């Protein structure tokens, strides 16, 4: 109700401005601000709600969070035109340690991984839109200690994330190609992790073999094939920016080609380690680092207009009523 009142007031105000001052070139921007950015204001209130909600994710099941997020997001776009589809592609992961002295003892390599998920782009106007995604991302880190005379150590650490980017997009429409640039925030929830570890001590006990393990969070008594991370930072925040283009294909659909850089603001942990990652001569773990990534995505999008759908359904009902009469 409040949203409708504010929108009508803005339309009336700028209608007067147009008649008095003949402002033609700026009218699309004014109307965009009134009709669409007000919607984004109400959506921002939902996002603030989610930030508080995400801090308690350890106490609730993840599918409850996803259901709430999708419901509130779609409720803000009841009268929207948007593109919906899937996307995926490779990613290059880099690791930024809080204390670079860790790299004096260990050689940390860049890694290639992948991501895939669903994408929805809300069309505010020909020039502006808002893109939100729900993605699964796999990120790896491979390291080995700088060789010494007696001991050797190596580790492969694989993390699994559920990510939600929310991006403001500026479009440069054309046919059959349309270009765009976008930027915004990115929420990363650390779902799980697995790893492989080798040290000289482990090799002496396993006949030269490495060991595989699964990460558990905040568990004091972990099993033999588990390693616990105490005080892990599972909810991580970041920024995303990129560019790409759409390619029109048959049936009014689109192919998406996206290039993006993702900057992580949060470390994986605060080094609240258990004995599972300590008490080793040639290796010690350090979770005070951030994962940055460069991603390339290819997607397929379908256009959906909820207003046309409602008009179509209402016209069908009217025809049926006339026949009955």
C-alpha positions in Angstrom: 0.0 0.0 0.0 2.8 2.4 1.0 4.7 1.5 -2.2 1.7 2.3 -4.4 1.1 5.7 -2.8 4.7 6.8 -3.1 4.9 5.7 -6.7 1.7 7.6 -7.7 3.0 10.8 -5.9 6.2 10.6 -7.9 4.4 10.1 -11.2 2.2 13.1 -10.5 5.1 15.3 -9.5 7.2 14.6 -12.6 4.1 14.9 -14.9 3.8 18.6 -13.7 7.5 19.1 -14.2 7.3 17.8 -17.8 4.4 20.1 -18.6 6.0 23.2 -17.1 9.7 22.8 -18.1 9.5 20.5 -21.1 12.0 18.1 -19.6 12.0 15.3 -22.1 15.4 13.8 -22.1 15.5 13.2 -18.4 12.0 11.9 -17.9 12.9 8.2 -18.4 15.4 8.5 -15.6 12.9 10.2 -13.3 10.3 7.6 -13.9 12.8 4.9 -13.5 13.8 6.4 -10.1 10.1 6.6 -9.0 8.8 3.2 -10.2 11.8 1.0 -10.0 14.3 2.3 -7.5 11.6 2.5 -4.9 11.1 -1.2 -5.5 14.8 -1.6 -4.9 14.4 0.4 -1.7 11.9 -2.1 -0.4 14.1 -4.9 -1.6 17.0 -3.4 0.4 14.9 -3.7 3.5 14.6 -7.4 2.7 18.4 -7.7 2.2 19.0 -6.1 5.7 16.7 -8.7 7.1 18.8 -11.4 5.4 22.1 -10.1 6.8 20.7 -10.5 10.3 19.3 -13.9 9.4 22.5 -15.2 7.9 24.3 -14.7 11.3 22.1 -17.4 12.7 22.4 -19.9 9.9 24.2 -22.3 12.2 21.0 -22.7 14.1 18.6 -23.2 11.3 18.5 -25.5 8.3 19.8 -24.1 5.0 16.7 -24.9 3.0 14.6 -22.7 5.4 16.9 -19.8 4.6 16.7 -20.4 0.8 13.0 -20.6 0.8 12.7 -17.3 2.8 15.2 -15.5 0.5 13.5 -16.6 -2.8 10.0 -15.8 -1.4 11.0 -12.3 -0.3 12.9 -11.6 -3.5 10.2 -12.7 -5.9 7.5 -10.8 -3.8 9.4 -7.6 -4.6 9.1 -8.3 -8.3 5.4 -9.2 -8.6 4.9 -6.8 -11.5 8.3 -7.4 -13.1 9.8 -8.3 -16.4 12.9 -10.4 -16.0 15.2 -13.0 -17.5 15.6 -16.4 -15.8 18.1 -19.1 -16.6 21.1 -21.1 -15.7 24.8 -20.4 -15.9 28.2 -22.0 -15.1 31.8 -22.0 -16.0 35.4 -22.1 -14.8 37.0 -19.9 -12.1 40.6 -19.0 -11.2 41.1 -18.9 -7.4 43.8 -16.8 -5.6 44.5 -16.8 -1.9 45.2 -13.6 0.1 46.7 -14.4 3.5 46.4 -11.9 6.4 50.1 -12.6 7.3 52.2 -13.0 4.2 55.0 -14.6 6.3 53.0 -17.8 6.0 54.2 -18.0 2.3 57.8 -17.9 3.5 57.3 -21.5 4.7 54.7 -22.7 2.2 54.3 -22.4 -1.5 50.6 -21.6 -2.1 49.4 -22.1 -5.7 46.6 -20.6 -7.7 43.8 -23.1 -8.5 41.2 -23.6 -11.2 37.7 -24.6 -10.2 34.1 -24.2 -11.3 30.8 -22.7 -10.4 27.2 -23.3 -11.6 23.7 -22.0 -10.6 20.6 -20.1 -11.4 20.3 -16.4 -12.4 17.5 -13.9 -12.5 17.8 -10.4 -14.0 15.1 -7.9 -13.1 14.5 -5.5 -16.0 13.9 -2.0 -14.6 14.4 -0.3 -18.0 16.3 -0.7 -21.2 19.3 0.9 -19.4 19.1 -0.5 -15.9 18.5 -3.9 -14.3 19.3 -5.9 -11.2 20.8 -9.3 -11.3 20.7 -11.9 -8.5 22.0 -15.4 -8.5 22.1 -18.6 -6.5 25.3 -20.5 -7.2 27.3 -23.4 -6.0 31.0 -22.8 -6.1 34.0 -25.1 -5.5 37.2 -23.5 -4.4 40.5 -25.3 -3.9 43.9 -24.4 -2.3 47.0 -26.4 -3.0 50.2 -25.9 -1.0 53.5 -27.5 -0.2 56.2 -26.5 2.2 59.4 -25.0 0.8 61.7 -28.1 0.6 63.9 -28.8 3.6 66.5 -31.5 4.2 64.5 -33.8 6.4 60.7 -33.1 6.3 58.2 -32.5 3.6 54.5 -31.6 3.6 51.7 -30.9 1.2 48.0 -30.2 1.4 45.0 -30.0 -0.9 42.0 -28.2 0.7 38.6 -28.1 -1.2 35.8 -25.8 0.0 32.2 -25.8 -1.1 30.1 -22.6 -1.1 26.6 -21.4 -1.6 26.9 -17.8 -3.0 24.3 -15.1 -3.7 25.5 -12.1 -5.7 23.2 -9.1 -6.0 24.4 -6.7 -8.7 23.3 -3.4 -10.2 23.6 -3.6 -14.0 23.9 -1.0 -16.7 22.9 -2.2 -20.2 23.9 -1.1 -23.6 21.2 -2.7 -25.8 21.6 -3.7 -29.3 20.8 -6.5 -31.8 21.7 -9.3 -31.9 24.3 -8.5 -29.2 23.7 -6.4 -26.0 26.6 -5.4 -23.7 26.5 -4.7 -20.0 28.6 -3.9 -16.9 27.6 -4.7 -13.3 28.8 -4.4 -9.7 27.4 -5.2 -6.3 27.7 -7.3 -3.2 28.2 -11.1 -2.8 27.2 -13.3 0.1 29.2 -16.6 0.5 28.1 -19.3 2.9 30.7 -22.0 3.6 28.8 -25.3 3.3 31.5 -28.0 3.7 35.2 -28.8 3.1 37.4 -31.8 2.4 41.1 -32.2 2.2 44.2 -34.4 1.5 47.3 -34.0 3.7 50.7 -35.5 3.6 53.6 -35.0 6.0 56.7 -37.0 6.7 55.2 -38.2 10.0 52.0 -39.3 8.2 54.0 -41.1 5.6 55.9 -43.0 8.2 52.7 -44.3 9.7 50.9 -45.0 6.4 53.6 -46.4 4.2 54.2 -43.2 2.3 50.5 -42.5 1.6 48.6 -39.3 2.2 45.4 -39.1 4.3 41.9 -37.9 3.2 39.7 -36.1 5.7 36.4 -34.2 6.0 36.1 -30.9 7.8 33.6 -30.5 10.7 32.9 -27.2 12.3 33.3 -26.5 16.1 33.4 -30.1 17.2 35.8 -30.9 20.0 35.8 -34.7 19.5 36.2 -35.4 15.8 36.5 -38.9 14.4 39.6 -40.4 12.8 38.7 -39.2 9.2 37.5 -35.8 10.4 39.4 -32.6 11.2 37.7 -29.9 13.2 37.9 -26.1 12.5 37.1 -24.2 15.7 35.7 -20.7 15.3 35.3 -20.9 11.5 33.9 -17.9 9.6 31.2 -19.6 7.6 29.3 -16.5 6.5 31.6 -14.4 4.3 31.0 -11.2 2.5 32.5 -9.7 -0.7 32.2 -7.5 -3.7 31.7 -8.4 -7.4 32.2 -6.5 -10.6 32.3 -7.5 -14.2 31.0 -7.2 -17.7 29.6 -9.3 -20.5 27.2 -9.5 -23.3 23.9 -11.2 -24.4 23.4 -12.9 -27.7 19.9 -13.2 -29.1 19.0 -16.7 -30.2 15.9 -18.5 -31.6 12.5 -18.0 -29.9 13.4 -14.8 -28.2 15.8 -16.5 -25.8 19.4 -15.3 -24.9 22.8 -16.7 -24.5 24.9 -15.1 -21.7 28.6 -14.6 -21.6 29.9 -13.1 -18.4 33.3 -12.1 -17.0 33.6 -11.2 -13.4 36.0 -10.5 -10.6 35.0 -11.4 -7.0 36.8 -9.8 -4.1 36.3 -11.5 -0.7 36.3 -9.3 2.4 36.2 -12.1 5.0 38.8 -14.7 6.1 37.8 -18.3 6.3 38.6 -18.4 10.0 40.2 -16.8 13.0 42.8 -19.6 13.6 40.8 -21.2 16.3 42.3 -24.5 15.4 41.9 -27.9 17.0 44.7 -30.4 17.6 43.8 -31.9 14.2 45.7 -29.1 12.4 48.4 -28.6 14.9 51.2 -30.7 16.6 52.9 -31.5 13.3 56.5 -30.8 12.8 56.5 -29.9 9.1 53.1 -28.5 8.6 50.7 -26.1 10.3 47.4 -24.8 9.0 46.4 -21.1 8.7 42.8 -20.2 7.9 43.3 -16.4 8.1 43.1 -15.9 4.4 40.6 -14.9 1.7 39.6 -16.4 -1.6 39.4 -14.1 -4.6 38.2 -15.4 -7.9 38.1 -14.5 -11.6 35.1 -16.3 -13.3 34.0 -16.9 -16.8 30.3 -17.9 -17.2 28.1 -19.1 -20.1 24.4 -19.2 -19.5 21.0 -19.6 -21.2 18.1 -17.2 -20.4 14.4 -17.2 -20.9 12.3 -14.0 -20.8 9.3 -13.7 -18.5 6.7 -10.9 -18.3 4.3 -11.3 -15.3 2.2 -8.4 -16.5 1.5 -9.9 -19.8 0.7 -13.2 -18.2 -1.9 -11.6 -15.9 -3.4 -9.7 -18.8 -3.7 -12.9 -20.7 -5.3 -14.8 -17.9 -7.8 -12.0 -17.2 -8.8 -11.8 -20.9 -9.5 -15.5 -20.9 -11.8 -15.2 -17.9 -13.7 -12.3 -19.6 -14.2 -14.4 -22.7 -15.6 -17.3 -20.7 -18.0 -14.9 -18.9 -19.3 -13.6 -22.2 -20.0 -17.1 -23.5 -21.9 -18.0 -20.3 -24.1 -14.9 -20.8 
